[in-house]
């Protein structure tokens, strides 16, 4: 009896670690979800060929409201759940793991890169200088949370990772430009001066993919730029070390 959570990494089925691949190949049943994040180059057919067995896609409702099939199978044998990014970043996966443990099912976590761990390396910003991250929701679910997180981090000189909302079941993925526009609207409403057209921002598009992009510049200049297909994310830097400034110039094209 076992339920194994395996991260897929950031871009495609090729992000599977050797350890994760071994668990998937040895599993009795393999599931995958694709609603907590977008893997832009994921190919289900190639994934099934890689693990050597069928992979059943599950949606949010299945994992959060109707996980009985997964749990019942994990009581009989070994089940692997493949997860975009890292296997335990999303709360929904933690909840499923706790449900399994309460039923006496052994659980195991196989970590992989996520946007949280990839951002420092891709941007050159120092990992220990990041504060609380937040998600910018679509306009039909307004929230001040991302603005408040940014204001708190800026006051402490820390960098802020702003994730962008997605609704995989609707095929909706927020773009960097839309995220910046929403933050500017929050700035107009709250007025603390933490996100203006003059604010330095870093855009990450398709992080970890061969065509991934990192672009640094002022909000007013980048908000209308086309960064290609999603997923996108934003980073608002805090107080910069001179090496971070150089990294943003060399890796992100920021102006001196």
Buried (B, 14 or more C-beta within 10 A) or exposed (E): BBBBBBBBBBBBBBBBBEEBBBBBEEBEBBBBBBBBBBBBBBEBEEBBEBBEBEBBEBBBEBBEEEBEBBBEBBBEEBBBBBBBBBBBBBEBBEEBBEBBEEEEBEBBBBBBBBBBBBBBEBBBBBEEBBBBBBBBBBEEEEBEBBBBBBBBBBEEEBBBBBBBBBEBEEEEBBBBBBBBBBBBBBBEEBEBEBBBEEBBBBBBBBBBBEEBBBBBBBBBEBBEEEBBEBBBBBBBBBEBEEEBBBBBBEBBEBEE
